[in-house]
Amino acid sequence: MPALVELQQDIRDVVLGGSADPMVPLLVGGAQPARRLAIHQRHYQASLVEALLTKFPACVWLLGAPLVAEAGRAFVRCHPPAAPCIAEYGSAFPEFLAAHAEVRMFPCVPWLARLEWDLGHIAIAVDQAPIGMDALAALDPALLPDAILKLQPGVRYRESEWPVDDLIKVYLSDKQPDRLDIEPAAVALEIRGARGTFHFRRIDRAAFTFRSAIAAGSSIGMAAEPALEADPHLDVGNALAALIAENLAVAVAPPTTGTAP
């Protein structure tokens, strides 16, 4: 009898699609052990493929369920879950789907899938209490450029080479067009959601650059630098005030001034 860790690894390999032959002699408690094990294989694959179809419904609408399911089955074989939470499964699927031979004629698909991934995650977020301008006013003005803002957990910033926000709107619309024409067009999106809802909008390049840098953990001053490169006329004070006024910031961390002895 192999050690427990070896047995667990062997079962994992079989469930992921490997040959069941080495395991069959170890299976007891019923007839036709190979068939019983095959049930687990099918259930494993089917449940993960169904999870992918649920997470990327607009891609299913655009490409058809059979094509996305076919790509999903290949993805499941190559990318087994790395965490126990099924909500985290599928982050690499947009790129995998885009590489599928029959999907390459739809260059907007990876951008659409990335937006869907964001929407699925922000919709289950829970808003935190926002801060006001008084939280910034309490800081030493000289330290403000080095302060770091924490944004709402349901906020994302996404660039796309295609107007995938329009595609999502068509998908969500009650009126489906007989023909869908889409041309490349760069868009910068602010995406926000909480408690089962979401919305998104296009924002200008400077605002996107500033806000996405803040969201990534840059200080206010560091975020302002690329934003000013995008638009030298940007009023950073107004940009910061707008972020606060829209209840996007939930905390402000003053810069560390040194290391404790």
C-alpha positions in Angstrom: 0.0 0.0 0.0 1.5 3.4 -1.0 1.9 6.1 1.6 -1.1 8.4 2.1 0.5 11.4 0.3 1.4 9.2 -2.7 -2.2 7.8 -2.7 -3.6 11.3 -2.7 -1.4 12.4 -5.5 -2.3 9.3 -7.6 -6.0 10.0 -7.1 -5.5 13.6 -8.0 -3.7 12.6 -11.2 -6.5 10.2 -12.2 -9.3 12.8 -11.5 -7.4 15.3 -13.6 -7.6 12.9 -16.6 -4.8 10.4 -16.1 -5.1 6.6 -16.5 -7.1 4.9 -13.8 -5.3 1.5 -14.3 -2.8 1.9 -11.5 -5.5 2.8 -9.0 -8.1 0.1 -9.8 -6.4 -2.7 -7.7 -6.6 -0.3 -4.7 -10.3 0.4 -5.0 -12.6 -1.7 -2.8 -16.2 -1.6 -1.7 -18.1 -2.3 -4.9 -18.2 -3.6 -8.4 -16.6 -2.0 -11.4 -14.2 0.3 -9.6 -12.9 1.8 -12.9 -16.4 3.0 -13.8 -17.0 4.4 -10.4 -13.7 6.4 -10.6 -14.7 7.6 -14.1 -17.8 9.2 -12.5 -15.6 11.3 -10.4 -13.5 12.3 -13.4 -16.6 13.4 -15.3 -18.1 15.2 -12.4 -14.9 17.1 -11.7 -14.6 18.3 -15.3 -18.3 19.0 -15.8 -18.5 21.1 -12.6 -15.5 23.2 -13.5 -16.6 23.7 -17.1 -20.0 24.8 -15.8 -18.3 27.3 -13.5 -16.4 28.8 -16.4 -19.6 29.1 -18.6 -21.3 30.8 -15.6 -18.4 33.3 -15.2 -18.1 34.2 -18.8 -21.8 34.4 -20.1 -21.1 37.2 -22.6 -18.4 35.1 -24.2 -20.9 32.2 -24.4 -23.4 34.6 -26.0 -20.9 35.8 -28.5 -19.2 32.5 -29.4 -21.8 29.9 -28.5 -21.8 27.5 -25.6 -20.3 24.5 -27.5 -17.2 26.4 -28.4 -16.6 27.9 -25.0 -17.3 24.6 -23.3 -14.8 22.9 -25.6 -12.2 25.5 -24.6 -13.3 25.1 -21.0 -12.6 21.3 -21.0 -9.1 21.9 -22.4 -8.5 24.6 -19.8 -9.6 22.3 -17.0 -7.1 19.7 -18.1 -4.3 22.2 -18.3 -5.2 24.4 -15.4 -6.6 22.5 -12.4 -7.7 24.6 -9.5 -4.9 25.9 -7.3 -7.1 27.1 -4.5 -10.1 25.6 -2.7 -12.4 28.6 -3.5 -14.2 28.0 -6.8 -14.8 31.8 -7.1 -11.1 32.2 -7.8 -11.0 29.7 -10.6 -10.7 30.9 -14.1 -8.4 34.0 -13.9 -6.2 32.6 -16.7 -9.2 31.6 -18.9 -9.4 34.8 -21.0 -5.9 34.3 -22.4 -6.5 30.6 -22.8 -9.8 31.1 -24.6 -8.2 33.7 -26.9 -5.6 31.2 -28.0 -8.2 28.7 -29.1 -8.0 28.2 -32.9 -11.7 29.0 -33.6 -11.6 32.0 -31.3 -8.7 33.8 -33.0 -11.0 35.3 -35.5 -12.7 37.2 -32.7 -9.8 39.5 -31.4 -12.1 41.3 -29.0 -12.8 38.1 -27.0 -9.8 38.2 -24.5 -10.7 41.9 -23.7 -14.4 40.9 -23.2 -13.5 37.9 -21.0 -11.2 40.1 -18.8 -14.0 42.5 -18.3 -16.4 39.7 -17.4 -13.9 38.4 -14.9 -13.7 41.8 -13.2 -17.5 42.1 -13.2 -17.9 38.8 -11.5 -15.5 39.7 -8.8 -16.7 43.2 -8.0 -20.3 42.2 -7.9 -19.7 40.1 -4.8 -17.7 42.9 -3.0 -19.0 44.7 0.0 -18.6 48.5 0.1 -16.7 49.9 3.1 -17.3 53.3 4.7 -15.8 56.0 2.6 -13.5 58.7 3.9 -14.1 62.5 3.3 -11.8 65.3 2.6 -11.4 65.8 6.3 -9.2 62.7 6.4 -6.8 64.3 3.9 -7.0 67.7 5.7 -5.8 66.1 8.9 -2.5 65.2 7.2 0.5 67.5 7.1 0.3 69.1 3.6 4.0 68.4 3.0 3.3 64.7 3.5 0.2 64.5 1.3 2.0 63.5 -1.9 3.5 60.5 -0.2 0.2 59.4 1.4 -1.4 56.2 0.0 -5.2 55.8 -0.5 -7.0 52.5 -0.2 -10.0 52.2 -2.6 -13.3 50.3 -2.3 -12.8 46.6 -2.7 -15.3 46.6 -5.6 -13.3 49.0 -7.8 -11.3 47.9 -10.9 -9.7 49.8 -13.7 -9.4 48.1 -17.1 -8.0 49.1 -20.5 -9.2 47.5 -23.6 -8.3 47.8 -27.3 -11.9 47.1 -28.2 -15.1 48.7 -27.0 -16.1 45.7 -24.9 -18.3 47.8 -22.6 -20.6 48.3 -25.6 -20.6 44.5 -26.2 -21.6 43.9 -22.5 -24.4 46.5 -22.9 -25.7 44.7 -26.0 -25.5 41.4 -24.2 -27.5 42.8 -21.2 -30.0 44.5 -23.4 -33.5 43.1 -24.0 -33.1 43.9 -27.7 -30.6 41.8 -29.5 -29.4 43.1 -32.9 -29.7 41.0 -36.1 -26.1 42.0 -36.9 -23.3 43.1 -34.6 -20.4 45.2 -36.0 -17.6 46.1 -33.8 -14.4 48.0 -34.6 -11.2 48.4 -32.6 -11.3 51.4 -30.3 -9.2 51.9 -27.2 -11.3 52.5 -24.0 -10.3 53.1 -20.4 -12.9 51.8 -18.0 -13.7 52.3 -14.3 -15.7 49.4 -13.0 -17.5 49.3 -9.7 -19.7 46.8 -8.0 -21.0 45.6 -4.6 -23.6 43.3 -3.3 -24.7 41.7 -6.6 -24.7 44.9 -8.7 -22.1 46.5 -11.0 -21.7 49.4 -13.3 -18.9 50.7 -15.5 -18.1 53.8 -17.4 -15.4 55.2 -19.7 -13.1 57.8 -18.2 -10.5 60.0 -19.8 -6.9 58.9 -20.0 -5.5 61.2 -17.3 -8.2 60.2 -14.8 -7.7 56.5 -15.6 -3.9 56.8 -15.2 -4.3 58.6 -11.9 -7.0 56.3 -10.4 -5.5 53.0 -11.6 -2.1 54.0 -10.1 -3.9 54.8 -6.8 -5.7 51.4 -7.0 -2.4 49.6 -7.6 -0.9 51.1 -4.4 1.0 54.2 -5.6 1.2 57.2 -3.5 -0.8 60.3 -4.5 2.3 62.0 -5.8 3.6 58.9 -7.7 0.1 58.5 -9.3 0.0 62.1 -10.3 3.3 61.9 -12.3 2.0 59.6 -15.2 -1.4 61.3 -15.0 0.3 64.7 -15.7 2.2 63.1 -18.6 -1.1 62.0 -20.0 -2.6 65.5 -19.6 -0.3 68.3 -18.5 -3.3 70.4 -17.8 -4.7 68.0 -15.2 -5.6 69.6 -11.9 -4.4 66.9 -9.5 -6.2 68.6 -6.6 -9.5 68.3 -8.4 -8.7 64.8 -9.5 -8.1 63.8 -5.9 -11.2 65.6 -4.7 -13.3 63.8 -7.3 -12.0 60.5 -6.1 -13.1 61.3 -2.6 -16.4 62.8 -3.6 -17.4 59.6 -5.4 -16.9 57.6 -2.2 -14.1 55.5 -3.8 -11.5 56.0 -1.0 -11.9 54.1 2.3 -8.7 54.9 4.0 -5.6 57.0 3.8 -2.2 55.9 5.1 0.3 58.6 5.9 3.9 58.0 4.7 6.3 56.3 7.1 8.8 58.8 8.3 11.5 56.4 9.4 12.2 53.1 11.0 11.7 52.5 14.7 15.0 52.0 16.6 
